[in-house]
Amino acid sequence: MDAIRSTRERNTGLRARRTRRGWRDRRGWHTWHTWHTWHTWRDWPIWELPRWVAAFVIVVVLADAVVLGVASGTVTVRAHDLELFAGLLICSGATVELTRRAGENLGFVKDVYAVWELPVAMLLPLAYVPVLPAVRFALAQWRILKVPMYRRVFSAAAIGLSYVTAALVFRVLIHTVPGAAANPAGHALAWMPVVAVCAAVQWAVNQVLIWTAIKGSNPAVSVRDEQFAREPMYNDVSELCVAVLVTFCVAYSWIALVFAFPFITLLQRSVRHARLLQDARADAKTGLLNAATWERQATAEVARAVRTRTSLAIVLLDIDRFKAINDTYGHLTGDEVLKDIAHTLSTMLREYDLAGRFGGEEFTVLLPQTRAVDAFRIAERIRSAIAGLCIIAPGATGGERVHVTVSIGVAALDAGGKREYAELMAAADAALYRAKRCGRDQVQMISTTRGLSAVSSIPRGTNGEGQAPSLFRRATGS
């Protein structure tokens, strides 16, 4: 009995120890799993955004989900609605596939998906409205380009909410026209303007939501240049007009989708063609005009200035010791220097001035209707602004400030002068060379008609700082 009891006790103790060990193992796994899930959640790219932007993105996504849930609880499924939604979904998916084959543009993408999504908002129950953008962005993430998931989710939610808003406005306005909701073809004169107003409401709500997030995450982005310039606005207006036409045709018969799709693919190509033309004109690294485009436009401006007897100036900038910056801090820091200088030029120049990257570390600026003295002052302001840039090179000690200076050569064409583009460029290049030879970080100018030259002399004190007064003189041998 003692032996049996001892064996039983040993077995019982062993089971107890195994039970406790298993509990500890399960508890340890649970703790590790919780820790791993927490840290994975904390590593999501959305948390790299400013806090209020991340909160704004989450609120928009949750609002779209709530709208979808509420609308789904009240929808009545009908065969006609499912057929129409399936047709629009197929067209949207085919458009995504066409985009995949051509490649999605980087940056701010202009598309034609409103042509398929506006009819959903106008003709189908609310439950269908947020679904189509969600499916479309899921396909874009899978088939075109993988980007941080929160961007696709937020874009789908913002567009879904904007179309829900347009759908609600449509349901209010269309009942102000008796019979228009049931018979669009018989009330086309009122029905189509109502749809156009709703499309404009959708566009406005979408722009507010999207640009709030974009400006919050990158304040340097220009809303005016990216959205309210002539080309983006023309594309948006054309897309909305076509969307209204397709919506009207689909309201009469969904078979119109078959004939609308080839026309929409043509519109998509035209939008992409405009983007490709813009990309062909711009320097990929800085966003300024590339050398060929700047030279072509500058040649035309010089010829116009000679013909109209107006003044004009050409400015050449060269970064001082740029190779040393690349060798010391790396080429990524050198790229940041180029981008910051390009941004400085864009912010300091007028809308009709032409700024371009001429090559390597050289930039060019054309100043129409600008006298020699004014061109010199503008160049000096640019030089001073670039010298004051705060560019931090990453390092183990938290980063080091990169001191950047430029040498500038200016060639001025006075009113009534007769010079060609090549002569002005040669004069500006000679002035730039003289600025380099005389110590860098200064402005030199040559007026090609009056022989007037100028230099920004920079007397240095013991602390390395000084003023930059301008000194004008008649050129004697330069």
NORSULVEN-V966501 format. One record per residue. N is the residue number from 1. PHI is phi in whole degrees, -180 to 180 (none if undefined). D_CENTER is the distance of its C-alpha to the mean C-alpha in Angstrom with 1 decimal. Layout:
n:N phi:PHI d_center:D_CENTER
n:N phi:PHI d_center:D_CENTER
This chain:
n:1 phi:none d_center:84.9
n:2 phi:-64 d_center:83.7
n:3 phi:-66 d_center:82.1
n:4 phi:-63 d_center:80.5
n:5 phi:-62 d_center:79.4
n:6 phi:-66 d_center:77.9
n:7 phi:-64 d_center:76.1
n:8 phi:-63 d_center:74.8
n:9 phi:-65 d_center:73.6
n:10 phi:-64 d_center:72.0
n:11 phi:-64 d_center:70.2
n:12 phi:-64 d_center:69.2
n:13 phi:-64 d_center:67.9
n:14 phi:-64 d_center:66.0
n:15 phi:-63 d_center:64.4
n:16 phi:-64 d_center:63.5
n:17 phi:-66 d_center:62.0
n:18 phi:-63 d_center:60.1
n:19 phi:-64 d_center:58.9
n:20 phi:-65 d_center:57.8
n:21 phi:-65 d_center:56.2
n:22 phi:-63 d_center:54.3
n:23 phi:-63 d_center:53.2
n:24 phi:-64 d_center:52.0
n:25 phi:-63 d_center:50.2
n:26 phi:-66 d_center:48.6
n:27 phi:-66 d_center:47.8
n:28 phi:-65 d_center:46.3
n:29 phi:-64 d_center:44.2
n:30 phi:-63 d_center:43.0
n:31 phi:-64 d_center:42.2
n:32 phi:-64 d_center:40.3
n:33 phi:-63 d_center:38.4
n:34 phi:-64 d_center:37.4
n:35 phi:-63 d_center:36.3
n:36 phi:-65 d_center:34.3
n:37 phi:-63 d_center:32.6
n:38 phi:-62 d_center:31.8
n:39 phi:-70 d_center:30.4
n:40 phi:-64 d_center:28.3
n:41 phi:-63 d_center:27.0
n:42 phi:-70 d_center:26.3
n:43 phi:-88 d_center:24.3
n:44 phi:-61 d_center:21.7
n:45 phi:-60 d_center:18.1
n:46 phi:-62 d_center:17.6
n:47 phi:-76 d_center:20.0
n:48 phi:-77 d_center:17.9
n:49 phi:-75 d_center:15.9
n:50 phi:-56 d_center:17.7
n:51 phi:-57 d_center:20.7
n:52 phi:-69 d_center:20.0
n:53 phi:-70 d_center:16.5
n:54 phi:-60 d_center:18.3
n:55 phi:-64 d_center:21.1
n:56 phi:-63 d_center:18.9
n:57 phi:-61 d_center:17.4
n:58 phi:-65 d_center:21.0
n:59 phi:-63 d_center:22.4
n:60 phi:-63 d_center:20.2
n:61 phi:-63 d_center:21.1
n:62 phi:-65 d_center:24.7
n:63 phi:-63 d_center:24.9
n:64 phi:-64 d_center:23.9
n:65 phi:-65 d_center:26.5
n:66 phi:-65 d_center:29.1
n:67 phi:-61 d_center:28.6
n:68 phi:-63 d_center:28.9
n:69 phi:-65 d_center:32.0
n:70 phi:-66 d_center:33.7
n:71 phi:-67 d_center:33.1
n:72 phi:-66 d_center:34.4
n:73 phi:-75 d_center:37.6
n:74 phi:-115 d_center:38.5
n:75 phi:-80 d_center:37.6
n:76 phi:-109 d_center:40.3
n:77 phi:-76 d_center:39.7
n:78 phi:-128 d_center:40.9
n:79 phi:-62 d_center:41.1
n:80 phi:-63 d_center:39.5
n:81 phi:-64 d_center:36.4
n:82 phi:-65 d_center:36.1
n:83 phi:-64 d_center:36.5
n:84 phi:-64 d_center:33.9
n:85 phi:-64 d_center:31.4
n:86 phi:-63 d_center:32.2
n:87 phi:-63 d_center:31.7
n:88 phi:-67 d_center:28.3
n:89 phi:-66 d_center:27.3
n:90 phi:-64 d_center:28.6
n:91 phi:-64 d_center:26.6
n:92 phi:-65 d_center:23.4
n:93 phi:-64 d_center:24.2
n:94 phi:-65 d_center:25.2
n:95 phi:-66 d_center:21.9
n:96 phi:-61 d_center:20.2
n:97 phi:-66 d_center:22.7
n:98 phi:-65 d_center:22.0
n:99 phi:-65 d_center:18.3
n:100 phi:-62 d_center:19.6
n:101 phi:-67 d_center:21.9
n:102 phi:-85 d_center:19.5
n:103 phi:94 d_center:16.8
n:104 phi:-80 d_center:13.4
n:105 phi:-65 d_center:10.6
n:106 phi:-80 d_center:8.1
n:107 phi:82 d_center:4.4
n:108 phi:-88 d_center:4.3
n:109 phi:-94 d_center:8.1
n:110 phi:-103 d_center:10.8
n:111 phi:-133 d_center:14.1
n:112 phi:-123 d_center:17.7
n:113 phi:-68 d_center:18.6
n:114 phi:-61 d_center:19.6
n:115 phi:-62 d_center:22.6
n:116 phi:-95 d_center:24.0
n:117 phi:-89 d_center:23.0
n:118 phi:-64 d_center:24.2
n:119 phi:-60 d_center:27.8
n:120 phi:-62 d_center:27.9
n:121 phi:-68 d_center:27.2
n:122 phi:-86 d_center:29.7
n:123 phi:-113 d_center:32.5
n:124 phi:-117 d_center:32.6
n:125 phi:-61 d_center:33.4
n:126 phi:-59 d_center:30.8
n:127 phi:-63 d_center:31.1
n:128 phi:-81 d_center:29.5
n:129 phi:-64 d_center:26.4
n:130 phi:-75 d_center:24.3
n:131 phi:-74 d_center:25.6
n:132 phi:-61 d_center:23.9
n:133 phi:-60 d_center:20.2
n:134 phi:-64 d_center:21.4
n:135 phi:-65 d_center:23.1
n:136 phi:-62 d_center:20.3
n:137 phi:-71 d_center:17.8
n:138 phi:-64 d_center:20.8
n:139 phi:-65 d_center:21.4
n:140 phi:-63 d_center:17.8
n:141 phi:-66 d_center:18.1
n:142 phi:-82 d_center:21.6
n:143 phi:-99 d_center:21.4
n:144 phi:-106 d_center:18.1
n:145 phi:-152 d_center:16.2
n:146 phi:-86 d_center:17.0
n:147 phi:-123 d_center:14.3
n:148 phi:-50 d_center:15.4
n:149 phi:-59 d_center:17.4
n:150 phi:-62 d_center:16.4
n:151 phi:-67 d_center:12.9
n:152 phi:-64 d_center:14.8
n:153 phi:-64 d_center:17.6
n:154 phi:-65 d_center:15.6
n:155 phi:-61 d_center:13.8
n:156 phi:-63 d_center:17.2
n:157 phi:-67 d_center:18.9
n:158 phi:-63 d_center:16.7
n:159 phi:-68 d_center:17.2
n:160 phi:-61 d_center:20.8
n:161 phi:-65 d_center:21.6
n:162 phi:-66 d_center:20.2
n:163 phi:-73 d_center:22.5
n:164 phi:-62 d_center:25.3
n:165 phi:-60 d_center:25.1
n:166 phi:-63 d_center:25.3
n:167 phi:-65 d_center:28.2
n:168 phi:-66 d_center:30.1
n:169 phi:-63 d_center:29.7
n:170 phi:-63 d_center:31.0
n:171 phi:-67 d_center:34.0
n:172 phi:-81 d_center:34.9
n:173 phi:-72 d_center:34.6
n:174 phi:-67 d_center:36.2
n:175 phi:-78 d_center:39.4
n:176 phi:-78 d_center:39.9
n:177 phi:-112 d_center:40.8
n:178 phi:-58 d_center:43.9
n:179 phi:84 d_center:43.8
n:180 phi:-70 d_center:40.2
n:181 phi:-66 d_center:39.0
n:182 phi:-86 d_center:41.8
n:183 phi:-137 d_center:41.9
n:184 phi:-62 d_center:38.6
n:185 phi:-65 d_center:40.2
n:186 phi:-80 d_center:43.0
n:187 phi:-129 d_center:40.7
n:188 phi:-61 d_center:37.9
n:189 phi:-63 d_center:38.0
n:190 phi:-99 d_center:37.0
n:191 phi:-65 d_center:35.2
n:192 phi:-68 d_center:32.4
n:193 phi:-61 d_center:31.5
n:194 phi:-64 d_center:31.5
n:195 phi:-63 d_center:29.0
n:196 phi:-63 d_center:26.9
n:197 phi:-63 d_center:26.9
n:198 phi:-66 d_center:26.0
n:199 phi:-63 d_center:23.0
n:200 phi:-66 d_center:21.8
n:201 phi:-63 d_center:22.5
n:202 phi:-60 d_center:20.4
n:203 phi:-61 d_center:17.4
n:204 phi:-65 d_center:17.9
n:205 phi:-64 d_center:18.4
n:206 phi:-63 d_center:15.4
n:207 phi:-63 d_center:13.1
n:208 phi:-62 d_center:14.9
n:209 phi:-66 d_center:14.7
n:210 phi:-67 d_center:11.1
n:211 phi:-74 d_center:10.0
n:212 phi:-62 d_center:12.9
n:213 phi:-70 d_center:11.7
n:214 phi:-67 d_center:8.1
n:215 phi:-67 d_center:10.0
n:216 phi:-68 d_center:12.8
n:217 phi:-86 d_center:11.3
n:218 phi:-146 d_center:9.3
n:219 phi:-63 d_center:11.2
n:220 phi:-75 d_center:10.1
n:221 phi:-68 d_center:6.8
n:222 phi:-94 d_center:8.5
n:223 phi:-65 d_center:9.0
n:224 phi:-63 d_center:11.4
n:225 phi:-74 d_center:9.6
n:226 phi:-85 d_center:6.7
n:227 phi:-119 d_center:9.3
n:228 phi:-105 d_center:12.7
n:229 phi:-73 d_center:13.1
n:230 phi:-62 d_center:15.9
n:231 phi:-67 d_center:14.5
n:232 phi:-62 d_center:12.0
n:233 phi:-67 d_center:14.9
n:234 phi:-63 d_center:17.4
n:235 phi:-64 d_center:15.9
n:236 phi:-65 d_center:15.8
n:237 phi:-64 d_center:19.3
n:238 phi:-63 d_center:20.7
n:239 phi:-63 d_center:19.5
n:240 phi:-68 d_center:21.1
n:241 phi:-64 d_center:24.2
n:242 phi:-65 d_center:24.7
n:243 phi:-63 d_center:24.2
n:244 phi:-64 d_center:27.0
n:245 phi:-63 d_center:29.2
n:246 phi:-64 d_center:28.8
n:247 phi:-61 d_center:29.5
n:248 phi:-65 d_center:32.6
n:249 phi:-67 d_center:33.9
n:250 phi:-68 d_center:33.4
n:251 phi:-63 d_center:35.2
n:252 phi:-83 d_center:38.2
n:253 phi:-163 d_center:38.1
n:254 phi:-71 d_center:35.6
n:255 phi:-65 d_center:36.9
n:256 phi:-62 d_center:34.6
n:257 phi:-60 d_center:31.8
n:258 phi:-61 d_center:33.6
n:259 phi:-89 d_center:33.4
n:260 phi:-80 d_center:29.9
n:261 phi:-59 d_center:28.2
n:262 phi:-60 d_center:28.8
n:263 phi:-66 d_center:27.6
n:264 phi:-69 d_center:24.3
n:265 phi:-63 d_center:23.8
n:266 phi:-66 d_center:24.3
n:267 phi:-63 d_center:21.7
n:268 phi:-62 d_center:19.2
n:269 phi:-66 d_center:20.2
n:270 phi:-66 d_center:19.8
n:271 phi:-64 d_center:16.2
n:272 phi:-66 d_center:15.5
n:273 phi:-63 d_center:17.7
n:274 phi:-63 d_center:15.8
n:275 phi:-67 d_center:12.6
n:276 phi:-65 d_center:15.1
n:277 phi:-63 d_center:16.6
n:278 phi:-64 d_center:13.5
n:279 phi:-65 d_center:13.0
n:280 phi:-70 d_center:16.7
n:281 phi:-86 d_center:16.7
n:282 phi:-103 d_center:14.2
n:283 phi:-77 d_center:15.1
n:284 phi:-65 d_center:13.2
n:285 phi:-86 d_center:13.8
n:286 phi:-112 d_center:13.2
n:287 phi:83 d_center:11.2
n:288 phi:-78 d_center:14.5
n:289 phi:-62 d_center:16.9
n:290 phi:-78 d_center:18.8
n:291 phi:-63 d_center:22.5
n:292 phi:-65 d_center:23.7
n:293 phi:-67 d_center:21.5
n:294 phi:-62 d_center:22.3
n:295 phi:-64 d_center:26.0
n:296 phi:-65 d_center:26.3
n:297 phi:-72 d_center:24.9
n:298 phi:-66 d_center:26.8
n:299 phi:-61 d_center:30.0
n:300 phi:-66 d_center:29.7
n:301 phi:-67 d_center:29.2
n:302 phi:-65 d_center:32.2
n:303 phi:-63 d_center:34.3
n:304 phi:-67 d_center:33.4
n:305 phi:-64 d_center:34.3
n:306 phi:-67 d_center:37.7
n:307 phi:-68 d_center:38.4
n:308 phi:-93 d_center:37.7
n:309 phi:57 d_center:39.3
n:310 phi:-114 d_center:36.4
n:311 phi:-83 d_center:35.3
n:312 phi:-166 d_center:32.3
n:313 phi:-144 d_center:31.3
n:314 phi:-119 d_center:29.5
n:315 phi:-121 d_center:28.3
n:316 phi:-113 d_center:28.0
n:317 phi:-117 d_center:26.7
n:318 phi:-133 d_center:27.6
n:319 phi:-71 d_center:26.8
n:320 phi:-73 d_center:30.2
n:321 phi:52 d_center:31.2
n:322 phi:-68 d_center:27.8
n:323 phi:-62 d_center:29.7
n:324 phi:-66 d_center:31.3
n:325 phi:-64 d_center:28.0
n:326 phi:-63 d_center:27.0
n:327 phi:-69 d_center:30.5
n:328 phi:-84 d_center:30.7
n:329 phi:-108 d_center:27.4
n:330 phi:101 d_center:25.9
n:331 phi:-72 d_center:23.3
n:332 phi:-65 d_center:20.4
n:333 phi:-66 d_center:21.4
n:334 phi:-59 d_center:21.9
n:335 phi:-65 d_center:18.3
n:336 phi:-63 d_center:17.3
n:337 phi:-62 d_center:19.8
n:338 phi:-61 d_center:18.3
n:339 phi:-67 d_center:14.7
n:340 phi:-68 d_center:16.4
n:341 phi:-67 d_center:18.7
n:342 phi:-61 d_center:16.0
n:343 phi:-65 d_center:14.3
n:344 phi:-62 d_center:17.9
n:345 phi:-62 d_center:18.6
n:346 phi:-63 d_center:15.7
n:347 phi:-81 d_center:16.8
n:348 phi:-96 d_center:20.5
n:349 phi:-96 d_center:20.8
n:350 phi:-79 d_center:21.4
n:351 phi:-64 d_center:19.3
n:352 phi:-94 d_center:21.8
n:353 phi:-74 d_center:22.1
n:354 phi:-112 d_center:21.0
n:355 phi:-117 d_center:19.5
n:356 phi:-148 d_center:19.3
n:357 phi:-100 d_center:20.0
n:358 phi:-83 d_center:23.5
n:359 phi:147 d_center:23.9
n:360 phi:55 d_center:24.2
n:361 phi:-106 d_center:24.3
n:362 phi:-105 d_center:24.9
n:363 phi:-124 d_center:22.8
n:364 phi:-129 d_center:24.0
n:365 phi:-137 d_center:23.8
n:366 phi:-112 d_center:25.7
n:367 phi:-115 d_center:26.9
n:368 phi:-69 d_center:28.5
n:369 phi:51 d_center:31.4
n:370 phi:-131 d_center:31.8
n:371 phi:-73 d_center:35.2
n:372 phi:-61 d_center:36.1
n:373 phi:-65 d_center:36.6
n:374 phi:-71 d_center:33.3
n:375 phi:-62 d_center:31.4
n:376 phi:-64 d_center:33.2
n:377 phi:-67 d_center:32.2
n:378 phi:-62 d_center:28.5
n:379 phi:-62 d_center:28.7
n:380 phi:-67 d_center:30.6
n:381 phi:-64 d_center:28.0
n:382 phi:-63 d_center:25.3
n:383 phi:-60 d_center:27.7
n:384 phi:-67 d_center:28.5
n:385 phi:-66 d_center:24.9
n:386 phi:-68 d_center:24.1
n:387 phi:-64 d_center:27.3
n:388 phi:-95 d_center:26.4
n:389 phi:-64 d_center:23.1
n:390 phi:-107 d_center:23.3
n:391 phi:-110 d_center:22.0
n:392 phi:-105 d_center:23.4
n:393 phi:-87 d_center:24.4
n:394 phi:-65 d_center:24.7
n:395 phi:-161 d_center:28.4
n:396 phi:-68 d_center:31.1
n:397 phi:-95 d_center:32.1
n:398 phi:100 d_center:28.8
n:399 phi:108 d_center:27.3
n:400 phi:-131 d_center:28.6
n:401 phi:-74 d_center:27.3
n:402 phi:-96 d_center:26.7
n:403 phi:-86 d_center:28.3
n:404 phi:-119 d_center:26.7
n:405 phi:-131 d_center:28.4
n:406 phi:-133 d_center:28.2
n:407 phi:-104 d_center:30.9
n:408 phi:-129 d_center:30.4
n:409 phi:-117 d_center:32.5
n:410 phi:-122 d_center:32.6
n:411 phi:-121 d_center:34.5
n:412 phi:-112 d_center:35.3
n:413 phi:-108 d_center:36.7
n:414 phi:-76 d_center:38.9
n:415 phi:-59 d_center:39.5
n:416 phi:90 d_center:41.9
n:417 phi:-72 d_center:41.3
n:418 phi:-127 d_center:41.4
n:419 phi:-135 d_center:39.3
n:420 phi:-98 d_center:37.1
n:421 phi:-58 d_center:33.7
n:422 phi:-62 d_center:35.3
n:423 phi:-67 d_center:37.7
n:424 phi:-65 d_center:35.0
n:425 phi:-65 d_center:33.1
n:426 phi:-64 d_center:36.3
n:427 phi:-68 d_center:37.1
n:428 phi:-64 d_center:33.8
n:429 phi:-67 d_center:34.2
n:430 phi:-65 d_center:37.7
n:431 phi:-65 d_center:36.6
n:432 phi:-64 d_center:34.0
n:433 phi:-62 d_center:36.7
n:434 phi:-67 d_center:39.0
n:435 phi:-64 d_center:36.5
n:436 phi:-65 d_center:36.3
n:437 phi:-68 d_center:40.1
n:438 phi:-90 d_center:40.8
n:439 phi:122 d_center:39.0
n:440 phi:67 d_center:35.2
n:441 phi:51 d_center:32.9
n:442 phi:-158 d_center:34.1
n:443 phi:-116 d_center:33.7
n:444 phi:-122 d_center:36.2
n:445 phi:-136 d_center:36.5
n:446 phi:-132 d_center:38.7
n:447 phi:-96 d_center:39.5
n:448 phi:-77 d_center:40.6
n:449 phi:-110 d_center:43.0
n:450 phi:-107 d_center:44.7
n:451 phi:70 d_center:44.8
n:452 phi:-85 d_center:43.2
n:453 phi:-128 d_center:41.5
n:454 phi:-150 d_center:39.9
n:455 phi:-144 d_center:39.0
n:456 phi:-90 d_center:37.3
n:457 phi:-79 d_center:40.0
n:458 phi:-125 d_center:39.1
n:459 phi:-68 d_center:42.2
n:460 phi:-97 d_center:41.7
n:461 phi:-89 d_center:43.6
n:462 phi:-67 d_center:44.8
n:463 phi:-94 d_center:41.7
n:464 phi:82 d_center:39.5
n:465 phi:-113 d_center:38.1
n:466 phi:-172 d_center:39.0
n:467 phi:-84 d_center:38.3
n:468 phi:-133 d_center:36.9
n:469 phi:-72 d_center:39.1
n:470 phi:-96 d_center:39.0
n:471 phi:-130 d_center:42.2
n:472 phi:-103 d_center:42.9
n:473 phi:-155 d_center:45.7
n:474 phi:-79 d_center:47.1
n:475 phi:-69 d_center:46.2
n:476 phi:-103 d_center:49.4
n:477 phi:-143 d_center:48.6
n:478 phi:-109 d_center:44.8
